[in-house]
Amino acid sequence: MRPIRPAIVYSFRRCPYAMRARLAICYSQVEVELREVVLKDKPTSLLAYSPKGTVPVLVTQDKKIIDQSRDIMQWALSQHDSDDWLRKNQPHLQKQISSLIDENDNEFKAILDKYKYADRHPEYTETEYREQGSHFLNQLELLLTLHSNLIGEDVSLADIAIFPFIRQFASVDKAWFEQCPYPKLRAWLNRHTSSVLFTDIMYKYPQWSAGDKAVYFAST
């Protein structure tokens, strides 16, 4: 029997923030009602829950609003984390994870946005923005020469929180990324984007509208 009031998550398939929230939810096997949003046509209920109008937004069963993707990931993993993505009993690794995600979400994301839309940011050329972003790629490549994933051999929250943004960076100039001097990073990205988990969360759901039949989203 389904819960009477499942958690609800407003999402947008191509948004890297929403991707990583869906990845954590799917992995944790916490069932939620998925409401797929079209950003040019945001539902009034989304704006009522979170006036800033960005995704993802999670509404828990007790109506708590969580509108930051990192917090949604933590919410899901606090309920079930079978492979210890959080490195629960390893505070030194938790610190590394948090530091990497901070850098991704702040410095790197700011550069990524300008790299994607370099014509809107003429202070530098697209190539120069790419070079600025490559400082972070260099850091990840170095980590991946030491082990298969960013914090060790096994997947952690850092990998899941970061790879959707590297995927977006790679897609700006695919020809460049395919020949750039980051073979470990390419292999890591390909492994995550070809995973069953990623394939599952990238299923294309129709736009949600008020009154639609609920769509339930969880890993099987």
C-alpha positions as CSV (number, residue, x, y, z in Angstrom):
1,M,0.0,0.0,0.0
2,R,1.3,3.4,-0.9
3,P,1.7,6.0,1.8
4,I,-1.3,8.3,2.1
5,R,0.7,11.4,1.6
6,P,4.0,10.6,-0.1
7,A,6.7,13.2,-0.4
8,I,6.5,15.3,-3.6
9,V,9.5,16.4,-5.7
10,Y,9.2,19.1,-8.4
11,S,11.9,18.4,-11.0
12,F,13.2,19.3,-14.4
13,R,14.8,16.5,-16.3
14,R,17.8,18.4,-17.8
15,C,18.7,20.5,-14.7
16,P,21.9,19.1,-13.1
17,Y,20.7,20.1,-9.6
18,A,17.5,18.2,-10.2
19,M,19.4,15.2,-11.7
20,R,21.5,14.8,-8.5
21,A,18.4,15.0,-6.3
22,R,16.7,12.3,-8.4
23,L,19.8,10.2,-8.4
24,A,19.9,10.2,-4.5
25,I,16.1,9.5,-4.3
26,C,16.2,6.7,-6.8
27,Y,19.3,5.1,-5.2
28,S,17.8,5.4,-1.7
29,Q,14.6,3.7,-2.9
30,V,12.5,6.4,-1.2
31,E,9.3,6.6,-3.1
32,V,8.1,10.1,-4.0
33,E,5.5,11.6,-6.3
34,L,7.4,13.2,-9.2
35,R,6.1,16.4,-10.7
36,E,8.0,17.2,-13.9
37,V,8.2,20.9,-14.5
38,V,8.6,23.0,-17.7
39,L,10.6,26.0,-16.5
40,K,8.8,28.4,-18.9
41,D,5.4,27.2,-17.5
42,K,5.9,26.7,-13.8
43,P,2.9,25.4,-11.8
44,T,1.5,27.7,-9.2
45,S,1.9,25.1,-6.6
46,L,5.6,25.0,-7.1
47,L,5.8,28.8,-6.6
48,A,3.6,28.6,-3.6
49,Y,5.9,26.1,-2.0
50,S,9.1,27.9,-3.1
51,P,8.7,31.4,-4.5
52,K,12.2,31.4,-6.0
53,G,10.8,29.1,-8.6
54,T,13.9,26.9,-9.1
55,V,14.0,23.1,-9.1
56,P,14.3,20.7,-7.4
57,V,11.8,21.3,-4.6
58,L,10.8,18.5,-2.2
59,V,7.7,18.7,-0.1
60,T,7.9,16.0,2.7
61,Q,4.9,14.1,4.1
62,D,4.7,16.6,7.0
63,K,4.8,19.6,4.5
64,K,8.4,20.6,5.2
65,I,9.8,22.4,2.2
66,I,13.4,21.4,1.0
67,D,14.4,23.5,-1.9
68,Q,18.2,22.9,-2.1
69,S,19.4,19.9,-4.0
70,R,22.1,19.0,-1.5
71,D,19.6,19.0,1.3
72,I,17.3,16.8,-0.8
73,M,20.1,14.4,-1.3
74,Q,20.8,14.3,2.4
75,W,17.1,13.8,3.1
76,A,17.0,10.8,0.9
77,L,20.3,9.2,2.1
78,S,19.4,9.7,5.7
79,Q,16.6,7.2,5.1
80,H,18.6,4.6,3.2
81,D,22.2,4.6,2.1
82,S,23.2,1.0,1.4
83,D,26.6,1.8,-0.1
84,D,27.5,4.5,2.4
85,W,27.7,7.4,-0.1
86,L,27.8,9.7,2.9
87,R,30.8,7.9,4.5
88,K,28.9,8.1,7.7
89,N,31.6,7.0,10.1
90,Q,34.6,8.7,8.3
91,P,34.6,12.4,9.2
92,H,37.8,13.1,7.2
93,L,36.1,11.8,4.0
94,Q,33.0,13.7,4.8
95,K,35.1,16.9,4.9
96,Q,36.6,16.0,1.5
97,I,33.2,15.3,0.0
98,S,31.8,18.6,1.3
99,S,34.8,20.6,0.1
100,L,34.6,19.2,-3.4
101,I,30.9,19.8,-3.7
102,D,31.3,23.3,-2.4
103,E,33.9,24.1,-5.1
104,N,31.6,22.5,-7.7
105,D,28.6,24.5,-6.6
106,N,30.3,27.8,-6.3
107,E,33.4,28.6,-8.3
108,F,33.0,25.9,-11.0
109,K,29.2,26.4,-11.5
110,A,29.7,30.1,-12.0
111,I,32.3,29.5,-14.7
112,L,30.2,26.8,-16.3
113,D,27.2,29.1,-16.7
114,K,29.5,31.7,-18.5
115,Y,31.1,29.0,-20.6
116,K,27.7,27.7,-21.8
117,Y,26.6,31.3,-22.6
118,A,29.8,33.0,-23.5
119,D,28.1,35.3,-25.9
120,R,26.2,36.8,-22.9
121,H,29.4,37.3,-21.0
122,P,31.8,39.0,-23.3
123,E,34.4,39.7,-20.6
124,Y,36.1,36.5,-21.8
125,T,35.9,34.2,-24.8
126,E,34.4,30.8,-24.6
127,T,37.9,29.3,-24.8
128,E,39.0,31.4,-21.8
129,Y,36.0,30.4,-19.8
130,R,36.8,26.8,-20.6
131,E,40.4,27.3,-19.4
132,Q,39.1,28.7,-16.1
133,G,36.8,25.7,-15.7
134,S,39.7,23.4,-16.5
135,H,41.3,24.2,-13.1
136,F,38.6,22.1,-11.5
137,L,38.8,19.4,-14.1
138,N,42.5,19.2,-13.4
139,Q,41.7,18.6,-9.7
140,L,39.2,15.9,-10.5
141,E,41.6,14.2,-13.0
142,L,44.3,14.1,-10.3
143,L,41.9,12.5,-7.8
144,L,40.8,9.9,-10.4
145,T,44.4,8.9,-11.1
146,L,44.5,7.8,-7.4
147,H,41.2,5.8,-7.4
148,S,38.2,5.0,-9.5
149,N,36.0,7.6,-8.0
150,L,36.6,11.0,-6.4
151,I,37.0,9.9,-2.8
152,G,38.0,6.3,-3.2
153,E,37.3,3.2,-5.2
154,D,33.6,3.3,-4.3
155,V,31.0,5.8,-5.3
156,S,30.4,8.6,-2.8
157,L,28.0,11.6,-2.6
158,A,30.8,13.7,-4.2
159,D,30.6,11.7,-7.5
160,I,26.8,11.8,-7.7
161,A,26.6,15.5,-6.8
162,I,29.3,16.6,-9.3
163,F,29.1,14.4,-12.4
164,P,25.9,16.1,-13.8
165,F,27.8,19.4,-13.9
166,I,30.8,17.8,-15.6
167,R,28.4,16.3,-18.1
168,Q,27.0,19.8,-18.8
169,F,30.5,21.2,-19.2
170,A,31.5,18.4,-21.6
171,S,28.4,19.0,-23.7
172,V,29.4,22.6,-24.5
173,D,32.1,21.5,-26.9
174,K,32.0,17.7,-27.2
175,A,34.8,17.5,-29.7
176,W,37.1,19.4,-27.3
177,F,36.1,17.2,-24.4
178,E,36.7,14.0,-26.3
179,Q,40.3,14.9,-27.0
180,C,41.2,16.9,-23.9
181,P,43.9,15.7,-21.5
182,Y,41.6,14.2,-19.0
183,P,41.2,10.5,-19.8
184,K,40.4,9.5,-16.2
185,L,37.7,12.1,-16.0
186,R,36.2,11.0,-19.3
187,A,36.1,7.4,-18.2
188,W,34.6,8.3,-14.9
189,L,31.9,10.5,-16.5
190,N,31.1,7.8,-19.1
191,R,30.7,5.2,-16.4
192,H,28.3,7.3,-14.4
193,T,26.2,8.5,-17.4
194,S,25.9,5.0,-18.7
195,S,24.9,3.5,-15.4
196,V,21.4,1.9,-14.9
197,L,20.8,4.5,-12.1
198,F,21.4,7.5,-14.5
199,T,19.3,5.9,-17.3
200,D,16.4,5.4,-14.8
201,I,16.4,8.9,-13.6
202,M,16.6,10.4,-17.1
203,Y,13.4,8.7,-18.3
204,K,11.3,11.5,-20.0
205,Y,8.1,12.1,-18.0
206,P,5.4,14.3,-19.3
207,Q,4.9,17.8,-17.9
208,W,2.9,17.7,-14.7
209,S,-0.3,19.8,-14.3
210,A,-2.6,20.1,-11.3
211,G,-5.2,17.3,-11.3
212,D,-2.9,14.8,-13.2
213,K,-2.7,11.2,-12.0
214,A,0.3,10.9,-9.6
215,V,3.5,9.5,-11.0
216,Y,5.6,7.7,-8.4
217,F,9.3,7.7,-8.8
218,A,11.7,5.3,-7.1
219,S,14.4,2.8,-8.0
220,T,13.4,-0.8,-8.5
